[in-house]
C-alpha cells in the first residue's frame, strides 16, 4: 500500500492509501476521489518528507496489528457493499442510460450498479441524478 498526503482546493488536508501508484491517478480521473471534509473532486498530492526505514522501524511496522475497531469497521463496510450488490441489478455499461430512465420515471425505481466514465458521472450529477461510487475494498484487489 502507498500513502499519499492529499489536499483539496478548499485547503482540507487528508491522506489516502492506494494499492499502487497508478491508483491515485485512476481514481482522480474517474471522479471517485473526493475530499472527505467537503466532497470536492479537486484533490492533489502534497509533498511528503521521504521516510528511510531502519531495522528498528521495520520491526515496528511488522509488529503493527489492525485494531478490533478497524476490523469491525471494515467488516461493516464489506457487509454494506455486499448488501448493495446483492440487492441491485448490475446493468454494466448501460448504467448512465438506466439511471436516467429511473430518474425520469421511464423505468421502475430499483437499485442498480454498473459502470460509467468520468464524463458520464459528471453529466448524471449535473442532471440531479443521485449516484455514488462503491468503494474498492482491499480484498477486491489482492
C-alpha positions in Angstrom: 0.0 0.0 0.0 1.1 3.5 -0.8 0.2 6.5 1.5 -0.2 10.0 0.0 -0.7 13.2 1.8 -3.6 14.9 -0.1 -5.2 18.4 -0.2 -8.4 19.7 -1.8 -8.9 23.0 -3.5 -10.6 24.3 -0.3 -7.4 23.6 1.8 -8.5 20.4 3.6 -5.6 18.1 4.3 -6.1 14.4 4.5 -4.3 11.2 3.5 -5.2 8.4 1.1 -4.0 4.8 0.8 -3.6 3.2 -2.6 -2.7 -0.3 -3.7 -0.3 1.1 -6.3 1.0 4.4 -7.6 -1.4 4.5 -10.6 -4.5 4.1 -8.3 -4.4 7.8 -7.3 -4.5 8.9 -11.0 -7.2 6.4 -12.0 -9.4 7.3 -9.0 -9.0 11.0 -9.6 -9.7 10.7 -13.4 -12.8 8.6 -12.7 -14.2 11.0 -10.1 -14.1 8.5 -7.3 -11.5 10.5 -5.3 -13.0 13.3 -3.2 -12.3 15.3 -0.1 -13.8 13.6 3.0 -14.5 17.1 4.6 -16.2 18.9 1.7 -16.6 16.4 -1.1 -14.5 18.4 -3.6 -13.2 16.4 -6.5 -10.2 18.8 -7.0 -7.7 16.8 -5.0 -3.9 16.8 -5.4 -0.9 15.2 -3.8 1.2 17.2 -1.2 4.9 16.8 -1.0 5.9 14.5 1.8 9.2 14.1 3.6 10.9 10.8 2.5 10.9 8.0 5.0 14.0 6.0 5.4 13.4 2.6 7.0 15.7 1.4 9.7 15.8 -2.2 11.0 14.0 -1.0 14.2 11.3 0.8 12.2 10.8 -2.3 10.1 10.3 -4.4 13.2 7.8 -1.9 14.5 5.9 -1.9 11.2 5.7 -5.7 11.2 4.5 -5.6 14.8 1.5 -3.3 14.0 -1.8 -5.1 14.2 -5.1 -4.0 12.9 -7.2 -3.0 15.9 -10.5 -4.6 16.7 -12.3 -1.4 15.9 -10.7 -1.2 12.5 -11.6 -4.9 11.8 -15.2 -4.2 12.9 -15.4 -1.1 10.7 -14.0 -3.0 7.7 -16.4 -5.9 8.3 -19.4 -3.5 8.3 -18.2 -1.8 5.1 -17.8 -5.2 3.4 -21.2 -6.2 4.6 -22.8 -2.9 3.3 -21.1 -3.3 -0.1 -22.2 -7.0 -0.3 -25.8 -6.0 0.5 -25.8 -3.3 -2.1 -24.5 -5.7 -4.7 -27.0 -8.4 -3.7 -30.0 -6.1 -3.8 -29.1 -4.2 -7.0 -29.3 -5.1 -10.7 -25.9 -5.0 -12.4 -26.6 -3.1 -15.7 -22.9 -2.8 -16.6 -22.1 -0.2 -19.2 -25.8 0.7 -19.5 -25.6 2.4 -16.1 -26.0 6.0 -17.3 -28.9 5.2 -19.5 -30.7 3.1 -16.8 -30.1 5.8 -14.1 -31.7 8.4 -16.4 -34.7 6.2 -17.1 -35.3 5.6 -13.4 -34.8 9.3 -12.5 -37.2 10.5 -15.2 -39.8 7.8 -14.4 -39.3 5.9 -17.7 -38.3 2.7 -15.8 -39.3 1.2 -12.4 -37.4 2.5 -9.4 -34.8 0.0 -8.3 -31.3 -0.3 -7.2 -28.7 -0.5 -10.0 -25.0 -0.8 -10.2 -22.8 -0.6 -13.2 -20.0 1.4 -14.9 -19.7 5.0 -16.1 -16.9 7.2 -17.4 -16.0 10.3 -15.5 -17.8 12.4 -18.2 -20.9 10.3 -17.8 -20.8 10.6 -14.0 -20.5 14.4 -14.2 -23.4 14.5 -16.6 -25.6 12.4 -14.3 -24.7 14.6 -11.3 -25.4 17.8 -13.4 -28.8 16.4 -14.2 -29.5 16.0 -10.5 -29.4 12.2 -10.6 -28.1 10.9 -7.2 -25.3 8.3 -7.7 -22.4 7.1 -5.5 -19.4 5.0 -6.2 -18.9 1.7 -4.4 -15.6 1.6 -2.6 -12.9 -0.7 -3.8 -12.0 -2.9 -0.8 -8.6 -4.5 -0.1 -10.0 -7.9 -0.8 -11.1 -6.7 -4.2 -7.6 -6.0 -5.4 -5.5 -8.6 -3.5 
